[in-house]
Amino acid sequence: MIRIVRMPGNGGVQLDPTGKLSGRGAYLHENLSCWEAALQGNRLAQALKTQLSPEEREMLAAHMTELAKAPTTTDDGVH
């Protein structure tokens, strides 16, 4: 799983692969379907209690594109 974090103040939203950045976070499986669901509508924004800027959406979509290129792993169905 990878953590996405809303940084304190105006720090914006970032990927947090270490899980150690301070701020409000949400976890997603490294699974394309989880990322599609999170970025569809405002699910991720609601979890982070913020609005995602176009630049943040673009950064997250780029990570999702990389997931699509990666070899598929088995999903345990737990979200």
N, CA, C and O atoms as CSV, one atom per row, in Angstrom:
chain,resi,resn,atom,element,x,y,z
A,1,MET,N,N,0.851,-1.179,0.000
A,1,MET,CA,C,0.000,0.000,0.000
A,1,MET,C,C,0.891,1.234,0.000
A,1,MET,O,O,2.016,1.221,0.498
A,2,ILE,N,N,0.356,2.280,-0.566
A,2,ILE,CA,C,1.082,3.541,-0.577
A,2,ILE,C,C,0.216,4.617,0.064
A,2,ILE,O,O,-1.001,4.649,-0.113
A,3,ARG,N,N,0.859,5.475,0.796
A,3,ARG,CA,C,0.157,6.557,1.495
A,3,ARG,C,C,0.211,7.812,0.642
A,3,ARG,O,O,1.233,8.143,0.042
A,4,ILE,N,N,-0.913,8.493,0.609
A,4,ILE,CA,C,-1.014,9.809,-0.003
A,4,ILE,C,C,-1.307,10.748,1.146
A,4,ILE,O,O,-2.198,10.479,1.952
A,5,VAL,N,N,-0.578,11.840,1.237
A,5,VAL,CA,C,-0.684,12.707,2.404
A,5,VAL,C,C,-0.984,14.145,1.997
A,5,VAL,O,O,-0.451,14.662,1.015
A,6,ARG,N,N,-1.858,14.774,2.788
A,6,ARG,CA,C,-2.084,16.219,2.679
A,6,ARG,C,C,-1.177,16.849,3.715
A,6,ARG,O,O,-1.364,16.662,4.917
A,7,MET,N,N,-0.202,17.589,3.245
A,7,MET,CA,C,0.788,18.192,4.129
A,7,MET,C,C,0.150,19.323,4.938
A,7,MET,O,O,-0.793,19.961,4.469
A,8,PRO,N,N,0.657,19.577,6.146
A,8,PRO,CA,C,0.127,20.668,6.965
A,8,PRO,C,C,0.288,22.018,6.256
A,8,PRO,O,O,1.191,22.204,5.440
A,9,GLY,N,N,-0.595,22.939,6.583
A,9,GLY,CA,C,-0.542,24.262,5.968
A,9,GLY,C,C,-0.922,24.180,4.502
A,9,GLY,O,O,-1.898,23.522,4.143
A,10,ASN,N,N,-0.167,24.834,3.672
A,10,ASN,CA,C,-0.416,24.806,2.228
A,10,ASN,C,C,0.579,23.914,1.508
A,10,ASN,O,O,0.975,24.201,0.378
A,11,GLY,N,N,0.980,22.840,2.155
A,11,GLY,CA,C,1.979,21.941,1.587
A,11,GLY,C,C,1.488,21.090,0.445
A,11,GLY,O,O,2.293,20.470,-0.251
A,12,GLY,N,N,0.185,21.043,0.233
A,12,GLY,CA,C,-0.355,20.264,-0.870
A,12,GLY,C,C,-0.415,18.781,-0.583
A,12,GLY,O,O,-0.225,18.339,0.550
A,13,VAL,N,N,-0.683,18.021,-1.628
A,13,VAL,CA,C,-0.838,16.572,-1.552
A,13,VAL,C,C,0.378,15.927,-2.201
A,13,VAL,O,O,0.823,16.347,-3.269
A,14,GLN,N,N,0.911,14.899,-1.542
A,14,GLN,CA,C,2.102,14.210,-2.040
A,14,GLN,C,C,1.968,12.710,-1.838
A,14,GLN,O,O,1.226,12.249,-0.971
A,15,LEU,N,N,2.695,11.957,-2.651
A,15,LEU,CA,C,2.850,10.530,-2.396
A,15,LEU,C,C,3.820,10.382,-1.234
A,15,LEU,O,O,4.805,11.115,-1.140
A,16,ASP,N,N,3.540,9.439,-0.355
A,16,ASP,CA,C,4.392,9.212,0.818
A,16,ASP,C,C,4.736,7.728,0.906
A,16,ASP,O,O,4.171,7.013,1.734
A,17,PRO,N,N,5.658,7.255,0.062
A,17,PRO,CA,C,5.976,5.823,0.073
A,17,PRO,C,C,6.562,5.330,1.391
A,17,PRO,O,O,6.484,4.137,1.687
A,18,THR,N,N,7.146,6.223,2.190
A,18,THR,CA,C,7.709,5.810,3.480
A,18,THR,C,C,6.642,5.720,4.560
A,18,THR,O,O,6.824,5.020,5.556
A,19,GLY,N,N,5.519,6.432,4.369
A,19,GLY,CA,C,4.463,6.455,5.377
A,19,GLY,C,C,4.811,7.278,6.595
A,19,GLY,O,O,4.166,7.145,7.634
A,20,LYS,N,N,5.823,8.132,6.489
A,20,LYS,CA,C,6.308,8.859,7.661
A,20,LYS,C,C,6.093,10.367,7.609
A,20,LYS,O,O,6.376,11.057,8.588
A,21,LEU,N,N,5.597,10.894,6.489
A,21,LEU,CA,C,5.371,12.334,6.415
A,21,LEU,C,C,4.229,12.723,7.344
A,21,LEU,O,O,3.284,11.957,7.533
A,22,SER,N,N,4.320,13.914,7.921
A,22,SER,CA,C,3.238,14.368,8.792
A,22,SER,C,C,2.117,14.934,7.933
A,22,SER,O,O,2.353,15.468,6.849
A,23,GLY,N,N,0.915,14.811,8.427
A,23,GLY,CA,C,-0.256,15.309,7.719
A,23,GLY,C,C,-1.332,14.251,7.646
A,23,GLY,O,O,-1.123,13.106,8.049
A,24,ARG,N,N,-2.480,14.637,7.132
A,24,ARG,CA,C,-3.614,13.725,6.995
A,24,ARG,C,C,-3.361,12.801,5.812
A,24,ARG,O,O,-3.047,13.267,4.717
A,25,GLY,N,N,-3.494,11.512,6.022
A,25,GLY,CA,C,-3.161,10.562,4.967
A,25,GLY,C,C,-4.282,9.611,4.611
A,25,GLY,O,O,-5.240,9.431,5.362
A,26,ALA,N,N,-4.134,9.012,3.451
A,26,ALA,CA,C,-5.030,7.963,2.973
A,26,ALA,C,C,-4.150,6.905,2.314
A,26,ALA,O,O,-3.145,7.235,1.682
A,27,TYR,N,N,-4.521,5.649,2.459
A,27,TYR,CA,C,-3.738,4.550,1.901
A,27,TYR,C,C,-4.474,3.929,0.724
A,27,TYR,O,O,-5.692,3.750,0.754
A,28,LEU,N,N,-3.705,3.603,-0.320
A,28,LEU,CA,C,-4.256,2.909,-1.485
A,28,LEU,C,C,-3.371,1.714,-1.808
A,28,LEU,O,O,-2.149,1.768,-1.665
A,29,HIS,N,N,-4.016,0.630,-2.248
A,29,HIS,CA,C,-3.256,-0.513,-2.745
A,29,HIS,C,C,-2.499,-0.085,-3.987
A,29,HIS,O,O,-2.925,0.829,-4.693
A,30,GLU,N,N,-1.395,-0.731,-4.253
A,30,GLU,CA,C,-0.667,-0.510,-5.511
A,30,GLU,C,C,-1.376,-1.340,-6.579
A,30,GLU,O,O,-0.812,-2.276,-7.146
A,31,ASN,N,N,-2.606,-0.974,-6.828
A,31,ASN,CA,C,-3.509,-1.726,-7.683
A,31,ASN,C,C,-4.285,-0.711,-8.513
A,31,ASN,O,O,-4.889,0.205,-7.955
A,32,LEU,N,N,-4.279,-0.857,-9.812
A,32,LEU,CA,C,-4.883,0.121,-10.708
A,32,LEU,C,C,-6.346,0.387,-10.372
A,32,LEU,O,O,-6.778,1.540,-10.402
A,33,SER,N,N,-7.114,-0.641,-10.056
A,33,SER,CA,C,-8.544,-0.444,-9.788
A,33,SER,C,C,-8.775,0.407,-8.540
A,33,SER,O,O,-9.733,1.178,-8.494
A,34,CYS,N,N,-7.925,0.281,-7.538
A,34,CYS,CA,C,-8.051,1.110,-6.334
A,34,CYS,C,C,-7.798,2.578,-6.663
A,34,CYS,O,O,-8.514,3.461,-6.191
A,35,TRP,N,N,-6.773,2.832,-7.478
A,35,TRP,CA,C,-6.439,4.210,-7.853
A,35,TRP,C,C,-7.536,4.819,-8.718
A,35,TRP,O,O,-7.880,5.990,-8.552
A,36,GLU,N,N,-8.087,4.031,-9.644
A,36,GLU,CA,C,-9.175,4.545,-10.480
A,36,GLU,C,C,-10.362,4.939,-9.616
A,36,GLU,O,O,-10.948,6.003,-9.819
A,37,ALA,N,N,-10.721,4.098,-8.657
A,37,ALA,CA,C,-11.851,4.395,-7.774
A,37,ALA,C,C,-11.580,5.626,-6.916
A,37,ALA,O,O,-12.475,6.445,-6.708
A,38,ALA,N,N,-10.362,5.761,-6.422
A,38,ALA,CA,C,-10.024,6.893,-5.551
A,38,ALA,C,C,-10.030,8.215,-6.304
A,38,ALA,O,O,-10.457,9.236,-5.765
A,39,LEU,N,N,-9.558,8.201,-7.547
A,39,LEU,CA,C,-9.480,9.440,-8.317
A,39,LEU,C,C,-10.788,9.787,-9.013
A,39,LEU,O,O,-10.982,10.920,-9.453
A,40,GLN,N,N,-11.683,8.813,-9.111
A,40,GLN,CA,C,-12.983,9.073,-9.714
A,40,GLN,C,C,-13.800,9.917,-8.744
A,40,GLN,O,O,-13.901,9.590,-7.561
A,41,GLY,N,N,-14.368,10.977,-9.233
A,41,GLY,CA,C,-15.140,11.855,-8.361
A,41,GLY,C,C,-14.240,12.493,-7.328
A,41,GLY,O,O,-13.143,12.946,-7.654
A,42,ASN,N,N,-14.691,12.534,-6.081
A,42,ASN,CA,C,-13.942,13.216,-5.021
A,42,ASN,C,C,-13.585,12.300,-3.860
A,42,ASN,O,O,-13.354,12.788,-2.753
A,43,ARG,N,N,-13.532,11.002,-4.071
A,43,ARG,CA,C,-13.276,10.076,-2.955
A,43,ARG,C,C,-11.974,10.378,-2.223
A,43,ARG,O,O,-11.957,10.466,-0.996
A,44,LEU,N,N,-10.894,10.535,-2.966
A,44,LEU,CA,C,-9.605,10.798,-2.332
A,44,LEU,C,C,-9.605,12.172,-1.679
A,44,LEU,O,O,-9.103,12.330,-0.566
A,45,ALA,N,N,-10.159,13.158,-2.357
A,45,ALA,CA,C,-10.232,14.511,-1.794
A,45,ALA,C,C,-11.020,14.502,-0.486
A,45,ALA,O,O,-10.644,15.183,0.468
A,46,GLN,N,N,-12.104,13.737,-0.434
A,46,GLN,CA,C,-12.897,13.649,0.796
A,46,GLN,C,C,-12.093,12.991,1.909
A,46,GLN,O,O,-12.138,13.439,3.055
A,47,ALA,N,N,-11.362,11.941,1.584
A,47,ALA,CA,C,-10.561,11.256,2.607
A,47,ALA,C,C,-9.476,12.173,3.163
A,47,ALA,O,O,-9.158,12.120,4.351
A,48,LEU,N,N,-8.910,13.013,2.301
A,48,LEU,CA,C,-7.853,13.926,2.727
A,48,LEU,C,C,-8.401,15.254,3.242
A,48,LEU,O,O,-7.651,16.093,3.741
A,49,LYS,N,N,-9.715,15.435,3.117
A,49,LYS,CA,C,-10.387,16.672,3.539
A,49,LYS,C,C,-9.758,17.898,2.882
A,49,LYS,O,O,-9.409,18.873,3.546
A,50,THR,N,N,-9.625,17.820,1.556
A,50,THR,CA,C,-9.079,18.925,0.773
A,50,THR,C,C,-9.558,18.795,-0.665
A,50,THR,O,O,-10.073,17.750,-1.061
A,51,GLN,N,N,-9.391,19.834,-1.429
A,51,GLN,CA,C,-9.636,19.777,-2.862
A,51,GLN,C,C,-8.302,19.511,-3.549
A,51,GLN,O,O,-7.293,20.126,-3.207
A,52,LEU,N,N,-8.295,18.607,-4.506
A,52,LEU,CA,C,-7.074,18.322,-5.247
A,52,LEU,C,C,-6.929,19.334,-6.372
A,52,LEU,O,O,-7.863,19.556,-7.143
A,53,SER,N,N,-5.755,19.946,-6.462
A,53,SER,CA,C,-5.489,20.888,-7.550
A,53,SER,C,C,-5.304,20.097,-8.846
A,53,SER,O,O,-5.053,18.893,-8.807
A,54,PRO,N,N,-5.424,20.764,-9.984
A,54,PRO,CA,C,-5.157,20.068,-11.252
A,54,PRO,C,C,-3.750,19.457,-11.292
A,54,PRO,O,O,-3.564,18.374,-11.847
A,55,GLU,N,N,-2.778,20.135,-10.717
A,55,GLU,CA,C,-1.411,19.616,-10.695
A,55,GLU,C,C,-1.312,18.355,-9.836
A,55,GLU,O,O,-0.613,17.409,-10.196
A,56,GLU,N,N,-2.015,18.344,-8.697
A,56,GLU,CA,C,-2.003,17.164,-7.822
A,56,GLU,C,C,-2.698,15.991,-8.504
A,56,GLU,O,O,-2.222,14.858,-8.432
A,57,ARG,N,N,-3.821,16.259,-9.165
A,57,ARG,CA,C,-4.515,15.194,-9.901
A,57,ARG,C,C,-3.620,14.630,-11.004
A,57,ARG,O,O,-3.591,13.421,-11.237
A,58,GLU,N,N,-2.895,15.516,-11.674
A,58,GLU,CA,C,-1.992,15.082,-12.739
A,58,GLU,C,C,-0.873,14.200,-12.186
A,58,GLU,O,O,-0.528,13.185,-12.791
A,59,MET,N,N,-0.307,14.580,-11.043
A,59,MET,CA,C,0.755,13.799,-10.413
A,59,MET,C,C,0.235,12.415,-10.008
A,59,MET,O,O,0.914,11.410,-10.218
A,60,LEU,N,N,-0.955,12.365,-9.435
A,60,LEU,CA,C,-1.534,11.090,-9.014
A,60,LEU,C,C,-1.904,10.234,-10.222
A,60,LEU,O,O,-1.728,9.016,-10.202
A,61,ALA,N,N,-2.417,10.871,-11.275
A,61,ALA,CA,C,-2.749,10.140,-12.498
A,61,ALA,C,C,-1.485,9.571,-13.145
A,61,ALA,O,O,-1.517,8.478,-13.711
A,62,ALA,N,N,-0.377,10.304,-13.063
A,62,ALA,CA,C,0.891,9.802,-13.605
A,62,ALA,C,C,1.329,8.551,-12.848
A,62,ALA,O,O,1.819,7.597,-13.452
A,63,HIS,N,N,1.154,8.554,-11.525
A,63,HIS,CA,C,1.495,7.361,-10.737
A,63,HIS,C,C,0.577,6.208,-11.133
A,63,HIS,O,O,1.022,5.065,-11.241
A,64,MET,N,N,-0.703,6.507,-11.350
A,64,MET,CA,C,-1.657,5.482,-11.758
A,64,MET,C,C,-1.251,4.896,-13.112
A,64,MET,O,O,-1.377,3.691,-13.328
A,65,THR,N,N,-0.769,5.735,-14.017
A,65,THR,CA,C,-0.307,5.265,-15.322
A,65,THR,C,C,0.871,4.312,-15.167
A,65,THR,O,O,0.963,3.313,-15.881
A,66,GLU,N,N,1.769,4.616,-14.238
A,66,GLU,CA,C,2.901,3.725,-13.972
A,66,GLU,C,C,2.417,2.379,-13.433
A,66,GLU,O,O,2.989,1.336,-13.751
A,67,LEU,N,N,1.366,2.404,-12.620
A,67,LEU,CA,C,0.805,1.151,-12.104
A,67,LEU,C,C,0.260,0.301,-13.243
A,67,LEU,O,O,0.385,-0.924,-13.232
A,68,ALA,N,N,-0.346,0.963,-14.229
A,68,ALA,CA,C,-0.920,0.240,-15.360
A,68,ALA,C,C,0.169,-0.476,-16.160
A,68,ALA,O,O,-0.086,-1.516,-16.767
A,69,LYS,N,N,1.377,0.077,-16.160
A,69,LYS,CA,C,2.496,-0.524,-16.891
A,69,LYS,C,C,3.147,-1.664,-16.113
A,69,LYS,O,O,3.801,-2.524,-16.703
A,70,ALA,N,N,2.969,-1.673,-14.793
A,70,ALA,CA,C,3.616,-2.671,-13.939
A,70,ALA,C,C,2.934,-4.027,-14.090
A,70,ALA,O,O,1.757,-4.094,-14.445
A,71,PRO,N,N,3.669,-5.111,-13.822
A,71,PRO,CA,C,3.058,-6.444,-13.846
A,71,PRO,C,C,1.914,-6.530,-12.837
A,71,PRO,O,O,1.993,-5.947,-11.756
A,72,THR,N,N,0.877,-7.240,-13.182
A,72,THR,CA,C,-0.296,-7.375,-12.323
A,72,THR,C,C,-0.003,-8.315,-11.163
A,72,THR,O,O,0.624,-9.360,-11.334
A,73,THR,N,N,-0.473,-7.922,-9.967
A,73,THR,CA,C,-0.370,-8.784,-8.790
A,73,THR,C,C,-1.767,-9.164,-8.345
A,73,THR,O,O,-2.741,-8.522,-8.739
A,74,THR,N,N,-1.876,-10.185,-7.541
A,74,THR,CA,C,-3.164,-10.633,-7.036
A,74,THR,C,C,-3.658,-9.687,-5.961
A,74,THR,O,O,-2.913,-9.320,-5.052
A,75,ASP,N,N,-4.913,-9.294,-6.066
A,75,ASP,CA,C,-5.536,-8.426,-5.069
A,75,ASP,C,C,-6.243,-9.304,-4.051
A,75,ASP,O,O,-6.972,-10.227,-4.416
A,76,ASP,N,N,-6.027,-9.013,-2.770
A,76,ASP,CA,C,-6.656,-9.825,-1.726
A,76,ASP,C,C,-8.093,-9.403,-1.457
A,76,ASP,O,O,-8.771,-10.018,-0.634
A,77,GLY,N,N,-8.572,-8.355,-2.143
A,77,GLY,CA,C,-9.950,-7.924,-1.991
A,77,GLY,C,C,-10.203,-7.055,-0.787
A,77,GLY,O,O,-11.334,-6.609,-0.594
A,78,VAL,N,N,-9.204,-6.793,0.032
A,78,VAL,CA,C,-9.372,-5.954,1.212
A,78,VAL,C,C,-9.016,-4.532,0.833
A,78,VAL,O,O,-7.927,-4.273,0.322
A,79,HIS,N,N,-9.938,-3.605,1.082
A,79,HIS,CA,C,-9.696,-2.199,0.735
A,79,HIS,C,C,-9.861,-1.343,1.949
A,79,HIS,O,O,-9.700,-0.125,1.872
